[in-house]
Amino acid sequence: MSHHTPVLFSPYKLGAIELPNRLVMAPMTRSRATEPGNAPTDSVVQYYVQRASAGLIITEGAQVSAQGVGYINTPGIYTEEQVAGWKRVTDAVHAAGGRIYVQLWHVGRVSHPFFHNGELPVGPSAIKPEGAKAFTGQGFEEVPTPRALTLEEIPGVVEQFRQAARNAKAAGFDGAEIHGANGYLLDQFIQDGSNQRTDEYGGSVENRARFVLEVVQAVVDELGADRVGIRLSPQGSASISDSDPTATFSYVTEQLNQFNLAYLHVLEPLPGHPMARPDGKPAIAPALRKIFNGTVILNGGYTQETAEAALSANEADLISFGVPYIANPDLVERFEQGAALNQPDFATFYVPGDKGYIDYPSLAEAQTEKAADYQSN
């Protein structure tokens, strides 16, 4: 029997860049941008460098404007200081042999007046996200009913994404992922539970998709389509829903084909995952895979085994890992060697400080520690 390299460790051409493997580090909020002005710190630089062996790193969401903020200590990409901080991240990751995309983020209605000088957050419609909480300087607070963006304001929000894409280029990123998932602003326009507009941005699926397609066009204009991806979560999340998600997201995906993007990143929790839908509705990702004419990244609680199976079955081209990447900076090497994984410490996912951020050991560090223990005994 011939020795077959697992698909997970085979190289892949992703748009403008070559990936050495098919493991993607998923975008994950870590709330460590604690410097005044929400710029990446030295610790943020170290965090990403530790994970540079990933085929591709996608950063945590970076807000495209002050209007897009919804959580404390999350980084932006709209000030010179933030761009300079990210430039240090990309320089260090590239020096370590890695590849890195920034995720462009606007939370829309999932925010709080705390972040907006007492003003209401914005959304497509004045509909309160049920059960959503904002993490402010005062701890968790109820998210209020947002203010609906006026028709005149929408081009300005598209412009925030365009400028953020320019900033991403200046910061040295290999590309940008547009955050169209998880109930944030783009998702709020797409899904009819949150978008009840009666102008050209609401009503029909064509109208509800208009804003996201304008944002994609703006980002593509700045970076080139081969350096732009988009993330969608067709199964919705706690605070958002659509009356026909399969039809809605199939339409959005069809429309995305016109751009020839680097990838479509679909977040859809596998059965048994804490975020999986309790109603057991069938997965939508397979339908989107058939429609989309480019690279598909899947995310949603994959293990090495389920990832390999999904790639072998051609359900996706790349698999992104979230929680395993928090706890295992050298996830690629651990998978390659069949080594045990570090266990994640959920208590430190979103708290400031280096504990639970940059102190998870690599295999090499763990071995050195063992040797040191042996010496001292």
One Martini backbone bead per residue (centre of mass of N, CA, C, O) as a GRO file, in nm:
protein
  377
    1MET     BB    1   0.095   0.037   0.024
    2SER     BB    2   0.072   0.359  -0.028
    3HIS     BB    3   0.180   0.659   0.084
    4HIS     BB    4  -0.052   0.899   0.212
    5THR     BB    5  -0.111   1.220   0.211
    6PRO     BB    6  -0.280   1.416   0.379
    7VAL     BB    7  -0.473   1.671   0.280
    8LEU     BB    8  -0.414   1.872   0.515
    9PHE     BB    9  -0.084   1.871   0.412
   10SER     BB   10  -0.153   2.003   0.151
   11PRO     BB   11  -0.123   2.214  -0.084
   12TYR     BB   12  -0.255   2.557  -0.171
   13LYS     BB   13  -0.424   2.771  -0.393
   14LEU     BB   14  -0.505   3.106  -0.274
   15GLY     BB   15  -0.526   3.286  -0.503
   16ALA     BB   16  -0.237   3.481  -0.451
   17ILE     BB   17  -0.165   3.229  -0.263
   18GLU     BB   18   0.043   2.994  -0.091
   19LEU     BB   19  -0.027   2.694   0.076
   20PRO     BB   20   0.117   2.436   0.280
   21ASN     BB   21  -0.183   2.403   0.391
   22ARG     BB   22  -0.538   2.337   0.514
   23LEU     BB   23  -0.497   2.517   0.765
   24VAL     BB   24  -0.711   2.734   0.945
   25MET     BB   25  -0.728   3.025   1.123
   26ALA     BB   26  -0.973   3.141   1.291
   27PRO     BB   27  -1.173   3.389   1.373
   28MET     BB   28  -1.100   3.545   1.708
   29THR     BB   29  -1.200   3.679   1.979
   30ARG     BB   30  -0.966   3.822   2.252
   31SER     BB   31  -0.938   4.105   2.396
   32ARG     BB   32  -0.613   4.255   2.362
   33ALA     BB   33  -0.672   4.565   2.274
   34THR     BB   34  -0.554   4.774   2.535
   35GLU     BB   35  -0.475   5.006   2.404
   36PRO     BB   36  -0.504   5.299   2.330
   37GLY     BB   37  -0.708   5.265   2.043
   38ASN     BB   38  -0.715   4.962   1.963
   39ALA     BB   39  -0.426   4.831   1.939
   40PRO     BB   40  -0.192   4.627   1.877
   41THR     BB   41   0.021   4.441   2.064
   42ASP     BB   42   0.288   4.256   2.147
   43SER     BB   43   0.109   4.008   2.215
   44VAL     BB   44  -0.034   3.993   1.942
   45VAL     BB   45   0.213   3.937   1.779
   46GLN     BB   46   0.293   3.672   1.924
   47TYR     BB   47   0.034   3.510   1.876
   48TYR     BB   48   0.061   3.497   1.562
   49VAL     BB   49   0.350   3.385   1.538
   50GLN     BB   50   0.294   3.112   1.686
   51ARG     BB   51   0.074   3.054   1.419
   52ALA     BB   52   0.245   3.053   1.130
   53SER     BB   53   0.191   2.739   1.028
   54ALA     BB   54  -0.046   2.807   0.907
   55GLY     BB   55  -0.180   2.835   0.611
   56LEU     BB   56  -0.393   3.039   0.751
   57ILE     BB   57  -0.455   3.355   0.887
   58ILE     BB   58  -0.733   3.481   1.070
   59THR     BB   59  -0.830   3.735   1.217
   60GLU     BB   60  -0.973   3.902   1.414
   61GLY     BB   61  -1.193   4.127   1.438
   62ALA     BB   62  -1.186   4.446   1.261
   63GLN     BB   63  -1.278   4.750   1.282
   64VAL     BB   64  -1.390   4.997   1.036
   65SER     BB   65  -1.508   5.162   1.287
   66ALA     BB   66  -1.652   5.317   1.549
   67GLN     BB   67  -1.942   5.213   1.465
   68GLY     BB   68  -1.834   4.890   1.475
   69VAL     BB   69  -1.844   4.876   1.781
   70GLY     BB   70  -1.911   4.609   2.065
   71TYR     BB   71  -1.628   4.578   2.220
   72ILE     BB   72  -1.388   4.543   2.433
   73ASN     BB   73  -1.062   4.514   2.321
   74THR     BB   74  -1.095   4.561   2.012
   75PRO     BB   75  -0.970   4.587   1.708
   76GLY     BB   76  -0.878   4.811   1.467
   77ILE     BB   77  -0.877   4.968   1.100
   78TYR     BB   78  -0.895   5.326   1.119
   79THR     BB   79  -0.614   5.397   1.232
   80GLU     BB   80  -0.285   5.461   1.234
   81GLU     BB   81  -0.221   5.300   1.493
   82GLN     BB   82  -0.354   5.035   1.402
   83VAL     BB   83  -0.194   4.993   1.141
   84ALA     BB   84   0.083   4.983   1.281
   85GLY     BB   85   0.019   4.735   1.456
   86TRP     BB   86  -0.044   4.541   1.215
   87LYS     BB   87   0.232   4.566   1.075
   88ARG     BB   88   0.379   4.412   1.299
   89VAL     BB   89   0.228   4.152   1.256
   90THR     BB   90   0.287   4.094   0.952
   91ASP     BB   91   0.592   4.105   0.963
   92ALA     BB   92   0.626   3.870   1.169
   93VAL     BB   93   0.472   3.650   1.014
   94HIS     BB   94   0.643   3.663   0.756
   95ALA     BB   95   0.917   3.605   0.897
   96ALA     BB   96   0.781   3.313   0.993
   97GLY     BB   97   0.622   3.210   0.715
   98GLY     BB   98   0.344   3.347   0.690
   99ARG     BB   99  -0.020   3.395   0.658
  100ILE     BB  100  -0.245   3.701   0.644
  101TYR     BB  101  -0.568   3.789   0.736
  102VAL     BB  102  -0.822   4.022   0.765
  103GLN     BB  103  -1.105   4.100   0.960
  104LEU     BB  104  -1.394   4.269   0.862
  105TRP     BB  105  -1.582   4.479   1.102
  106HIS     BB  106  -1.944   4.514   1.178
  107VAL     BB  107  -2.189   4.499   1.430
  108GLY     BB  108  -2.400   4.706   1.453
  109ARG     BB  109  -2.659   4.627   1.674
  110VAL     BB  110  -2.430   4.472   1.855
  111SER     BB  111  -2.454   4.714   2.081
  112HIS     BB  112  -2.370   5.035   2.260
  113PRO     BB  113  -2.373   5.355   2.381
  114PHE     BB  114  -2.093   5.333   2.519
  115PHE     BB  115  -1.947   5.344   2.214
  116HIS     BB  116  -2.147   5.623   2.115
  117ASN     BB  117  -2.191   5.869   2.301
  118GLY     BB  118  -2.505   5.758   2.359
  119GLU     BB  119  -2.568   5.639   2.104
  120LEU     BB  120  -2.707   5.444   1.885
  121PRO     BB  121  -2.700   5.180   1.723
  122VAL     BB  122  -2.682   5.019   1.404
  123GLY     BB  123  -2.921   4.920   1.143
  124PRO     BB  124  -3.154   4.830   0.915
  125SER     BB  125  -3.341   4.806   1.174
  126ALA     BB  126  -3.564   4.865   1.455
  127ILE     BB  127  -3.434   4.577   1.588
  128LYS     BB  128  -3.406   4.372   1.846
  129PRO     BB  129  -3.171   4.165   1.975
  130GLU     BB  130  -3.231   3.875   2.107
  131GLY     BB  131  -3.034   3.826   2.394
  132ALA     BB  132  -2.830   4.043   2.356
  133LYS     BB  133  -2.494   4.123   2.460
  134ALA     BB  134  -2.285   4.370   2.595
  135PHE     BB  135  -1.936   4.443   2.635
  136THR     BB  136  -1.849   4.666   2.871
  137GLY     BB  137  -1.716   4.863   3.120
  138GLN     BB  138  -1.982   4.733   3.291
  139GLY     BB  139  -2.015   4.485   3.135
  140PHE     BB  140  -2.300   4.324   3.091
  141GLU     BB  141  -2.537   4.445   2.843
  142GLU     BB  142  -2.809   4.542   2.708
  143VAL     BB  143  -2.937   4.552   2.394
  144PRO     BB  144  -3.067   4.779   2.209
  145THR     BB  145  -3.255   4.943   2.003
  146PRO     BB  146  -3.189   5.038   1.704
  147ARG     BB  147  -3.092   5.236   1.445
  148ALA     BB  148  -3.181   5.313   1.136
  149LEU     BB  149  -3.047   5.336   0.850
  150THR     BB  150  -3.017   5.550   0.613
  151LEU     BB  151  -2.996   5.576   0.282
  152GLU     BB  152  -2.765   5.799   0.294
  153GLU     BB  153  -2.563   5.621   0.485
  154ILE     BB  154  -2.471   5.362   0.334
  155PRO     BB  155  -2.228   5.456   0.159
  156GLY     BB  156  -2.052   5.520   0.415
  157VAL     BB  157  -2.025   5.222   0.505
  158VAL     BB  158  -1.891   5.117   0.255
  159GLU     BB  159  -1.648   5.313   0.290
  160GLN     BB  160  -1.535   5.182   0.548
  161PHE     BB  161  -1.448   4.922   0.398
  162ARG     BB  162  -1.267   5.050   0.188
  163GLN     BB  163  -1.067   5.179   0.386
  164ALA     BB  164  -0.992   4.916   0.534
  165ALA     BB  165  -0.865   4.786   0.283
  166ARG     BB  166  -0.646   4.995   0.249
  167ASN     BB  167  -0.526   4.948   0.533
  168ALA     BB  168  -0.456   4.649   0.489
  169LYS     BB  169  -0.245   4.707   0.278
  170ALA     BB  170  -0.066   4.897   0.453
  171ALA     BB  171  -0.033   4.653   0.676
  172GLY     BB  172   0.041   4.378   0.496
  173PHE     BB  173  -0.177   4.207   0.402
  174ASP     BB  174  -0.285   3.930   0.202
  175GLY     BB  175  -0.582   4.002   0.308
  176ALA     BB  176  -0.955   3.983   0.323
  177GLU     BB  177  -1.224   3.934   0.550
  178ILE     BB  178  -1.562   3.939   0.532
  179HIS     BB  179  -1.806   3.998   0.780
  180GLY     BB  180  -2.116   3.796   0.724
  181ALA     BB  181  -2.165   3.698   1.022
  182ASN     BB  182  -2.307   3.645   1.344
  183GLY     BB  183  -2.517   3.902   1.339
  184TYR     BB  184  -2.402   4.124   1.183
  185LEU     BB  185  -2.446   4.370   0.964
  186LEU     BB  186  -2.458   4.202   0.702
  187ASP     BB  187  -2.648   3.986   0.819
  188GLN     BB  188  -2.880   4.186   0.888
  189PHE     BB  189  -2.945   4.241   0.587
  190ILE     BB  190  -2.994   3.947   0.480
  191GLN     BB  191  -3.192   3.892   0.713
  192ASP     BB  192  -3.544   3.910   0.775
  193GLY     BB  193  -3.542   3.940   1.093
  194SER     BB  194  -3.360   4.230   1.065
  195ASN     BB  195  -3.493   4.304   0.773
  196GLN     BB  196  -3.759   4.572   0.724
  197ARG     BB  197  -3.726   4.715   0.472
  198THR     BB  198  -3.867   4.937   0.188
  199ASP     BB  199  -3.628   4.959   0.023
  200GLU     BB  200  -3.348   4.859  -0.173
  201TYR     BB  201  -3.252   4.699   0.121
  202GLY     BB  202  -3.541   4.551   0.114
  203GLY     BB  203  -3.724   4.240   0.118
  204SER     BB  204  -3.595   4.114  -0.106
  205VAL     BB  205  -3.317   3.928  -0.161
  206GLU     BB  206  -3.189   4.130  -0.353
  207ASN     BB  207  -3.201   4.366  -0.148
  208ARG     BB  208  -3.058   4.225   0.102
  209ALA     BB  209  -2.783   4.181  -0.077
  210ARG     BB  210  -2.676   4.461  -0.164
  211PHE     BB  211  -2.482   4.552   0.058
  212VAL     BB  212  -2.277   4.318   0.052
  213LEU     BB  213  -2.202   4.360  -0.253
  214GLU     BB  214  -2.091   4.647  -0.215
  215VAL     BB  215  -1.869   4.571  -0.018
  216VAL     BB  216  -1.721   4.371  -0.195
  217GLN     BB  217  -1.656   4.566  -0.424
  218ALA     BB  218  -1.486   4.764  -0.257
  219VAL     BB  219  -1.268   4.559  -0.162
  220VAL     BB  220  -1.187   4.458  -0.444
  221ASP     BB  221  -1.093   4.731  -0.558
  222GLU     BB  222  -0.845   4.744  -0.347
  223LEU     BB  223  -0.725   4.417  -0.350
  224GLY     BB  224  -0.854   4.211  -0.504
  225ALA     BB  225  -1.017   3.911  -0.540
  226ASP     BB  226  -0.752   3.724  -0.462
  227ARG     BB  227  -0.777   3.892  -0.152
  228VAL     BB  228  -1.087   3.789  -0.103
  229GLY     BB  229  -1.317   3.716   0.156
  230ILE     BB  230  -1.608   3.537   0.300
  231ARG     BB  231  -1.837   3.524   0.579
  232LEU     BB  232  -2.083   3.272   0.663
  233SER     BB  233  -2.408   3.197   0.858
  234PRO     BB  234  -2.682   3.016   0.765
  235GLN     BB  235  -2.787   2.921   1.070
  236GLY     BB  236  -2.727   3.137   1.236
  237SER     BB  237  -2.814   3.282   1.555
  238ALA     BB  238  -2.940   3.385   1.840
  239SER     BB  239  -3.008   3.700   1.705
  240ILE     BB  240  -3.085   3.543   1.425
  241SER     BB  241  -3.305   3.528   1.122
  242ASP     BB  242  -3.463   3.322   0.864
  243SER     BB  243  -3.725   3.202   0.669
  244ASP     BB  244  -3.498   3.109   0.417
  245PRO     BB  245  -3.182   3.022   0.425
  246THR     BB  246  -3.129   2.860   0.169
  247ALA     BB  247  -3.225   3.073  -0.033
  248THR     BB  248  -3.066   3.316   0.063
  249PHE     BB  249  -2.768   3.186   0.054
  250SER     BB  250  -2.780   3.097  -0.238
  251TYR     BB  251  -2.806   3.376  -0.361
  252VAL     BB  252  -2.554   3.507  -0.245
  253THR     BB  253  -2.356   3.300  -0.366
  254GLU     BB  254  -2.420   3.348  -0.663
  255GLN     BB  255  -2.337   3.652  -0.656
  256LEU     BB  256  -2.035   3.601  -0.572
  257ASN     BB  257  -1.930   3.477  -0.845
  258GLN     BB  258  -1.866   3.751  -1.000
  259PHE     BB  259  -1.574   3.803  -0.838
  260ASN     BB  260  -1.364   3.581  -0.775
  261LEU     BB  261  -1.292   3.485  -0.504
  262ALA     BB  262  -1.085   3.330  -0.286
  263TYR     BB  263  -1.341   3.289  -0.072
  264LEU     BB  264  -1.565   3.075   0.121
  265HIS     BB  265  -1.682   3.105   0.463
  266VAL     BB  266  -1.835   2.842   0.649
  267LEU     BB  267  -2.049   2.856   0.929
  268GLU     BB  268  -2.124   2.515   1.056
  269PRO     BB  269  -2.217   2.330   1.291
  270LEU     BB  270  -2.171   2.040   1.404
  271PRO     BB  271  -2.293   1.787   1.535
  272GLY     BB  272  -2.258   1.849   1.892
  273HIS     BB  273  -2.216   2.131   1.888
  274PRO     BB  274  -2.286   2.401   2.083
  275MET     BB  275  -2.391   2.565   1.804
  276ALA     BB  276  -2.593   2.380   1.726
  277ARG     BB  277  -2.890   2.306   1.610
  278PRO     BB  278  -3.169   2.189   1.775
  279ASP     BB  279  -3.361   2.120   1.510
  280GLY     BB  280  -3.196   1.947   1.293
  281LYS     BB  281  -3.130   2.081   1.043
  282PRO     BB  282  -3.004   2.080   0.755
  283ALA     BB  283  -2.741   2.144   0.588
  284ILE     BB  284  -2.617   2.420   0.378
  285ALA     BB  285  -2.324   2.395   0.273
  286PRO     BB  286  -2.359   2.192   0.033
  287ALA     BB  287  -2.514   2.394  -0.146
  288LEU     BB  288  -2.288   2.614  -0.155
  289ARG     BB  289  -2.069   2.437  -0.280
  290LYS     BB  290  -2.219   2.395  -0.553
  291ILE     BB  291  -2.241   2.706  -0.628
  292PHE     BB  292  -1.955   2.771  -0.572
  293ASN     BB  293  -1.661   2.867  -0.786
  294GLY     BB  294  -1.471   2.814  -0.529
  295THR     BB  295  -1.332   2.837  -0.240
  296VAL     BB  296  -1.388   2.632   0.056
  297ILE     BB  297  -1.451   2.704   0.397
  298LEU     BB  298  -1.475   2.520   0.694
  299ASN     BB  299  -1.677   2.558   1.004
  300GLY     BB  300  -1.758   2.368   1.327
  301GLY     BB  301  -1.584   2.154   1.509
  302TYR     BB  302  -1.323   2.035   1.405
  303THR     BB  303  -1.123   1.770   1.353
  304GLN     BB  304  -0.886   1.597   1.211
  305GLU     BB  305  -1.080   1.375   1.109
  306THR     BB  306  -1.321   1.550   0.999
  307ALA     BB  307  -1.144   1.716   0.810
  308GLU     BB  308  -1.030   1.492   0.633
  309ALA     BB  309  -1.306   1.387   0.542
  310ALA     BB  310  -1.407   1.651   0.407
  311LEU     BB  311  -1.176   1.674   0.201
  312SER     BB  312  -1.200   1.389   0.070
  313ALA     BB  313  -1.518   1.457  -0.001
  314ASN     BB  314  -1.530   1.757  -0.112
  315GLU     BB  315  -1.667   1.977   0.096
  316ALA     BB  316  -1.374   2.106   0.088
  317ASP     BB  317  -1.050   2.280   0.085
  318LEU     BB  318  -1.079   2.400   0.376
  319ILE     BB  319  -1.001   2.423   0.735
  320SER     BB  320  -1.123   2.572   1.026
  321PHE     BB  321  -0.977   2.667   1.347
  322GLY     BB  322  -1.033   2.760   1.672
  323VAL     BB  323  -0.991   2.653   1.967
  324PRO     BB  324  -0.735   2.483   1.895
  325TYR     BB  325  -0.569   2.759   1.839
  326ILE     BB  326  -0.563   2.874   2.120
  327ALA     BB  327  -0.407   2.608   2.257
  328ASN     BB  328  -0.241   2.557   1.958
  329PRO     BB  329   0.007   2.698   1.791
  330ASP     BB  330   0.107   2.392   1.672
  331LEU     BB  331  -0.123   2.229   1.519
  332VAL     BB  332   0.009   2.109   1.272
  333GLU     BB  333   0.233   1.945   1.420
  334ARG     BB  334   0.043   1.781   1.599
  335PHE     BB  335  -0.107   1.642   1.371
  336GLU     BB  336   0.139   1.519   1.224
  337GLN     BB  337   0.235   1.362   1.509
  338GLY     BB  338  -0.005   1.283   1.699
  339ALA     BB  339  -0.040   1.481   1.921
  340ALA     BB  340  -0.132   1.618   2.189
  341LEU     BB  341  -0.358   1.843   2.320
  342ASN     BB  342  -0.429   2.125   2.441
  343GLN     BB  343  -0.628   2.269   2.681
  344PRO     BB  344  -0.872   2.485   2.707
  345ASP     BB  345  -0.923   2.813   2.867
  346PHE     BB  346  -1.222   2.966   2.890
  347ALA     BB  347  -1.166   3.196   3.109
  348THR     BB  348  -0.931   3.338   2.890
  349PHE     BB  349  -1.050   3.433   2.611
  350TYR     BB  350  -1.153   3.764   2.706
  351VAL     BB  351  -0.908   3.847   2.879
  352PRO     BB  352  -0.681   4.027   2.985
  353GLY     BB  353  -0.373   3.918   2.903
  354ASP     BB  354  -0.142   3.639   2.875
  355LYS     BB  355  -0.323   3.452   2.995
  356GLY     BB  356  -0.444   3.234   2.762
  357TYR     BB  357  -0.265   3.340   2.501
  358ILE     BB  358   0.086   3.303   2.510
  359ASP     BB  359   0.113   3.021   2.720
  360TYR     BB  360   0.089   2.804   2.519
  361PRO     BB  361   0.250   2.526   2.445
  362SER     BB  362   0.465   2.385   2.260
  363LEU     BB  363   0.618   2.101   2.200
  364ALA     BB  364   0.905   2.206   2.250
  365GLU     BB  365   0.839   2.341   2.523
  366ALA     BB  366   0.736   2.088   2.668
  367GLN     BB  367   1.004   1.932   2.646
  368THR     BB  368   1.183   2.133   2.795
  369GLU     BB  369   1.026   2.121   3.059
  370LYS     BB  370   1.068   1.823   3.113
  371ALA     BB  371   1.376   1.834   3.120
  372ALA     BB  372   1.390   2.036   3.354
  373ASP     BB  373   1.247   1.859   3.559
  374TYR     BB  374   1.450   1.629   3.547
  375GLN     BB  375   1.693   1.793   3.640
  376SER     BB  376   1.559   1.892   3.924
  377ASN     BB  377   1.527   1.581   4.044
   0.00000   0.00000   0.00000
